[in-house]
């Protein structure tokens, strides 16, 4: 009886140990995944923002706001997947120069899919803003669209203005999926292809694995992107 009981205990211990080991491996793999992300290029960003003259504040621990005087239009931005959110400060600064209030939100573990509803409550914080827009880069753009669809039903049946911007040298975006999902957008949505642009150059975080080789500078792509966004909003 004692020998049998000990065998059962040992077997149970081995099962528990195996489960614990599997969990440790999973947790370890997740930690490595979320810890491996693209860091913002601090020096380039600071140089760009300083030159723009746009001021920003940390609205709370995970939100940065550019609030130009007299702004009546607001833009909420979701950062790209596994990209440090401050990499998009230059794009927000370029938009703020045009008089648009910009709200840049940080995502848990740099993944917008973990907080699709990050835009909740932002509009109420700025009652002076009459028109609101939402967008994002890569995964952030997809999650911004999901947030909008959740609050407006089927996007294809609305009269909302929709803008899609990508670089001609973007090798990260899945073009087949992108083309297949165009039917979910309103008729007559605006599509802009940046000649010579790449996937990574909407932010400032260096090169991205698998991306194409750009034929324009990082700054040029950001300034151009800000202009086409302003053309839609203004």
Secondary structure, DSSP 8 states (H G I E B T S, - for coil): -HHHHHHHHHHHHHHHHHHHHHHHHHHHHHHHHHH--B---HHHHHHHHHHHT--EEEEETTEEEE--TT--EEEEEE--TTB-GGGGHHHHHHHHTTT-EEEEE--GGG-GGG-TTTTTTHHHH-TT--EEEEEESTHHHHHHHHHHHHHHS-GGGS----EEEEETT--SS-HHHHHHGGGGS-TT-EEEEETT--SGGGSSS---TT----SS-HHHHHHHHHHHHHHHH-
